Amino acid sequence: MIIVNRCPEDSIPISTLTDKHVYDLVNKGLTFEKIAMEVTKDNANLHTFNPLLLNFFENEYAINNFVIFKFGKFSKLFEDDKIKNKLNSMGPGEVVADTEGVL
């Protein structure tokens, strides 16, 4: 699960990587691509406020694992047809950044 917006702390799984973890890994020399590969391989959870981080994942993984927290629950943004159509010309991160009211 990749969460890219605010949500109640008690709704985030305990083992979730945060922006602090990503920052620490980058300072240790890991690239965003390598971090995305590790998250994918380990099927880890990631909570970030940087939607463009989604672009470092394989598109299919980002689309299938990205969720937003709205109205008291997690839901998949890319199930919406209007949002899916944007994927024809943008990466998943750009779609999220371009979608008003998501974050």
MODELLER restraints for C-alpha pairs under 7 A, 6 or more apart:
rsr = mdl.restraints
at = mdl.atoms
rsr.add(forms.Gaussian(group=physical.xy_distance, feature=features.Distance(at['CA:1:A'], at['CA:45:A']), mean=4.87, stdev=0.5))
rsr.add(forms.Gaussian(group=physical.xy_distance, feature=features.Distance(at['CA:1:A'], at['CA:46:A']), mean=6.43, stdev=0.5))
rsr.add(forms.Gaussian(group=physical.xy_distance, feature=features.Distance(at['CA:1:A'], at['CA:65:A']), mean=4.84, stdev=0.5))
rsr.add(forms.Gaussian(group=physical.xy_distance, feature=features.Distance(at['CA:1:A'], at['CA:66:A']), mean=5.91, stdev=0.5))
rsr.add(forms.Gaussian(group=physical.xy_distance, feature=features.Distance(at['CA:1:A'], at['CA:67:A']), mean=6.68, stdev=0.5))
rsr.add(forms.Gaussian(group=physical.xy_distance, feature=features.Distance(at['CA:2:A'], at['CA:45:A']), mean=5.84, stdev=0.5))
rsr.add(forms.Gaussian(group=physical.xy_distance, feature=features.Distance(at['CA:2:A'], at['CA:46:A']), mean=4.79, stdev=0.5))
rsr.add(forms.Gaussian(group=physical.xy_distance, feature=features.Distance(at['CA:2:A'], at['CA:47:A']), mean=5.96, stdev=0.5))
rsr.add(forms.Gaussian(group=physical.xy_distance, feature=features.Distance(at['CA:2:A'], at['CA:65:A']), mean=5.75, stdev=0.5))
rsr.add(forms.Gaussian(group=physical.xy_distance, feature=features.Distance(at['CA:2:A'], at['CA:66:A']), mean=4.61, stdev=0.5))
rsr.add(forms.Gaussian(group=physical.xy_distance, feature=features.Distance(at['CA:2:A'], at['CA:67:A']), mean=6.01, stdev=0.5))
rsr.add(forms.Gaussian(group=physical.xy_distance, feature=features.Distance(at['CA:3:A'], at['CA:46:A']), mean=6.14, stdev=0.5))
rsr.add(forms.Gaussian(group=physical.xy_distance, feature=features.Distance(at['CA:3:A'], at['CA:47:A']), mean=4.65, stdev=0.5))
rsr.add(forms.Gaussian(group=physical.xy_distance, feature=features.Distance(at['CA:3:A'], at['CA:48:A']), mean=6.28, stdev=0.5))
rsr.add(forms.Gaussian(group=physical.xy_distance, feature=features.Distance(at['CA:3:A'], at['CA:66:A']), mean=6.11, stdev=0.5))
rsr.add(forms.Gaussian(group=physical.xy_distance, feature=features.Distance(at['CA:3:A'], at['CA:67:A']), mean=5.32, stdev=0.5))
rsr.add(forms.Gaussian(group=physical.xy_distance, feature=features.Distance(at['CA:3:A'], at['CA:68:A']), mean=5.82, stdev=0.5))
rsr.add(forms.Gaussian(group=physical.xy_distance, feature=features.Distance(at['CA:4:A'], at['CA:47:A']), mean=5.96, stdev=0.5))
rsr.add(forms.Gaussian(group=physical.xy_distance, feature=features.Distance(at['CA:4:A'], at['CA:48:A']), mean=5.03, stdev=0.5))
rsr.add(forms.Gaussian(group=physical.xy_distance, feature=features.Distance(at['CA:4:A'], at['CA:49:A']), mean=5.15, stdev=0.5))
rsr.add(forms.Gaussian(group=physical.xy_distance, feature=features.Distance(at['CA:4:A'], at['CA:50:A']), mean=6.62, stdev=0.5))
rsr.add(forms.Gaussian(group=physical.xy_distance, feature=features.Distance(at['CA:4:A'], at['CA:51:A']), mean=5.90, stdev=0.5))
rsr.add(forms.Gaussian(group=physical.xy_distance, feature=features.Distance(at['CA:4:A'], at['CA:68:A']), mean=6.41, stdev=0.5))
rsr.add(forms.Gaussian(group=physical.xy_distance, feature=features.Distance(at['CA:5:A'], at['CA:48:A']), mean=6.99, stdev=0.5))
rsr.add(forms.Gaussian(group=physical.xy_distance, feature=features.Distance(at['CA:5:A'], at['CA:49:A']), mean=5.76, stdev=0.5))
rsr.add(forms.Gaussian(group=physical.xy_distance, feature=features.Distance(at['CA:5:A'], at['CA:68:A']), mean=6.26, stdev=0.5))
rsr.add(forms.Gaussian(group=physical.xy_distance, feature=features.Distance(at['CA:5:A'], at['CA:69:A']), mean=6.86, stdev=0.5))
rsr.add(forms.Gaussian(group=physical.xy_distance, feature=features.Distance(at['CA:5:A'], at['CA:103:A']), mean=5.03, stdev=0.5))
rsr.add(forms.Gaussian(group=physical.xy_distance, feature=features.Distance(at['CA:7:A'], at['CA:69:A']), mean=5.75, stdev=0.5))
rsr.add(forms.Gaussian(group=physical.xy_distance, feature=features.Distance(at['CA:16:A'], at['CA:44:A']), mean=6.81, stdev=0.5))
rsr.add(forms.Gaussian(group=physical.xy_distance, feature=features.Distance(at['CA:16:A'], at['CA:45:A']), mean=4.65, stdev=0.5))
rsr.add(forms.Gaussian(group=physical.xy_distance, feature=features.Distance(at['CA:16:A'], at['CA:46:A']), mean=5.34, stdev=0.5))
rsr.add(forms.Gaussian(group=physical.xy_distance, feature=features.Distance(at['CA:16:A'], at['CA:47:A']), mean=6.57, stdev=0.5))
rsr.add(forms.Gaussian(group=physical.xy_distance, feature=features.Distance(at['CA:17:A'], at['CA:45:A']), mean=6.08, stdev=0.5))
rsr.add(forms.Gaussian(group=physical.xy_distance, feature=features.Distance(at['CA:17:A'], at['CA:46:A']), mean=4.68, stdev=0.5))
rsr.add(forms.Gaussian(group=physical.xy_distance, feature=features.Distance(at['CA:17:A'], at['CA:47:A']), mean=6.09, stdev=0.5))
rsr.add(forms.Gaussian(group=physical.xy_distance, feature=features.Distance(at['CA:18:A'], at['CA:46:A']), mean=5.96, stdev=0.5))
rsr.add(forms.Gaussian(group=physical.xy_distance, feature=features.Distance(at['CA:18:A'], at['CA:47:A']), mean=4.97, stdev=0.5))
rsr.add(forms.Gaussian(group=physical.xy_distance, feature=features.Distance(at['CA:18:A'], at['CA:48:A']), mean=5.77, stdev=0.5))
rsr.add(forms.Gaussian(group=physical.xy_distance, feature=features.Distance(at['CA:19:A'], at['CA:47:A']), mean=6.93, stdev=0.5))
rsr.add(forms.Gaussian(group=physical.xy_distance, feature=features.Distance(at['CA:19:A'], at['CA:48:A']), mean=5.27, stdev=0.5))
rsr.add(forms.Gaussian(group=physical.xy_distance, feature=features.Distance(at['CA:32:A'], at['CA:56:A']), mean=6.32, stdev=0.5))
rsr.add(forms.Gaussian(group=physical.xy_distance, feature=features.Distance(at['CA:33:A'], at['CA:56:A']), mean=5.25, stdev=0.5))
rsr.add(forms.Gaussian(group=physical.xy_distance, feature=features.Distance(at['CA:36:A'], at['CA:56:A']), mean=5.99, stdev=0.5))
rsr.add(forms.Gaussian(group=physical.xy_distance, feature=features.Distance(at['CA:36:A'], at['CA:57:A']), mean=5.37, stdev=0.5))
rsr.add(forms.Gaussian(group=physical.xy_distance, feature=features.Distance(at['CA:51:A'], at['CA:93:A']), mean=4.89, stdev=0.5))
rsr.add(forms.Gaussian(group=physical.xy_distance, feature=features.Distance(at['CA:51:A'], at['CA:96:A']), mean=6.20, stdev=0.5))
rsr.add(forms.Gaussian(group=physical.xy_distance, feature=features.Distance(at['CA:51:A'], at['CA:97:A']), mean=6.18, stdev=0.5))
rsr.add(forms.Gaussian(group=physical.xy_distance, feature=features.Distance(at['CA:52:A'], at['CA:93:A']), mean=4.13, stdev=0.5))
rsr.add(forms.Gaussian(group=physical.xy_distance, feature=features.Distance(at['CA:52:A'], at['CA:94:A']), mean=6.29, stdev=0.5))
rsr.add(forms.Gaussian(group=physical.xy_distance, feature=features.Distance(at['CA:53:A'], at['CA:93:A']), mean=6.48, stdev=0.5))
rsr.add(forms.Gaussian(group=physical.xy_distance, feature=features.Distance(at['CA:54:A'], at['CA:62:A']), mean=5.96, stdev=0.5))
rsr.add(forms.Gaussian(group=physical.xy_distance, feature=features.Distance(at['CA:54:A'], at['CA:92:A']), mean=6.01, stdev=0.5))
rsr.add(forms.Gaussian(group=physical.xy_distance, feature=features.Distance(at['CA:54:A'], at['CA:93:A']), mean=4.83, stdev=0.5))
rsr.add(forms.Gaussian(group=physical.xy_distance, feature=features.Distance(at['CA:55:A'], at['CA:91:A']), mean=6.01, stdev=0.5))
rsr.add(forms.Gaussian(group=physical.xy_distance, feature=features.Distance(at['CA:55:A'], at['CA:92:A']), mean=5.98, stdev=0.5))
rsr.add(forms.Gaussian(group=physical.xy_distance, feature=features.Distance(at['CA:55:A'], at['CA:93:A']), mean=5.21, stdev=0.5))
rsr.add(forms.Gaussian(group=physical.xy_distance, feature=features.Distance(at['CA:59:A'], at['CA:92:A']), mean=6.71, stdev=0.5))
rsr.add(forms.Gaussian(group=physical.xy_distance, feature=features.Distance(at['CA:62:A'], at['CA:92:A']), mean=6.81, stdev=0.5))
rsr.add(forms.Gaussian(group=physical.xy_distance, feature=features.Distance(at['CA:63:A'], at['CA:78:A']), mean=6.11, stdev=0.5))
rsr.add(forms.Gaussian(group=physical.xy_distance, feature=features.Distance(at['CA:63:A'], at['CA:92:A']), mean=6.77, stdev=0.5))
rsr.add(forms.Gaussian(group=physical.xy_distance, feature=features.Distance(at['CA:66:A'], at['CA:76:A']), mean=6.23, stdev=0.5))
rsr.add(forms.Gaussian(group=physical.xy_distance, feature=features.Distance(at['CA:67:A'], at['CA:74:A']), mean=5.94, stdev=0.5))
rsr.add(forms.Gaussian(group=physical.xy_distance, feature=features.Distance(at['CA:67:A'], at['CA:75:A']), mean=5.31, stdev=0.5))
rsr.add(forms.Gaussian(group=physical.xy_distance, feature=features.Distance(at['CA:67:A'], at['CA:76:A']), mean=4.61, stdev=0.5))
rsr.add(forms.Gaussian(group=physical.xy_distance, feature=features.Distance(at['CA:67:A'], at['CA:77:A']), mean=6.16, stdev=0.5))
rsr.add(forms.Gaussian(group=physical.xy_distance, feature=features.Distance(at['CA:68:A'], at['CA:74:A']), mean=5.44, stdev=0.5))
rsr.add(forms.Gaussian(group=physical.xy_distance, feature=features.Distance(at['CA:68:A'], at['CA:75:A']), mean=5.59, stdev=0.5))
rsr.add(forms.Gaussian(group=physical.xy_distance, feature=features.Distance(at['CA:68:A'], at['CA:76:A']), mean=6.46, stdev=0.5))
rsr.add(forms.Gaussian(group=physical.xy_distance, feature=features.Distance(at['CA:68:A'], at['CA:77:A']), mean=6.60, stdev=0.5))
rsr.add(forms.Gaussian(group=physical.xy_distance, feature=features.Distance(at['CA:69:A'], at['CA:75:A']), mean=6.51, stdev=0.5))
rsr.add(forms.Gaussian(group=physical.xy_distance, feature=features.Distance(at['CA:78:A'], at['CA:84:A']), mean=5.59, stdev=0.5))
rsr.add(forms.Gaussian(group=physical.xy_distance, feature=features.Distance(at['CA:86:A'], at['CA:95:A']), mean=6.25, stdev=0.5))
rsr.add(forms.Gaussian(group=physical.xy_distance, feature=features.Distance(at['CA:87:A'], at['CA:95:A']), mean=6.76, stdev=0.5))
rsr.add(forms.Gaussian(group=physical.xy_distance, feature=features.Distance(at['CA:96:A'], at['CA:102:A']), mean=6.94, stdev=0.5))
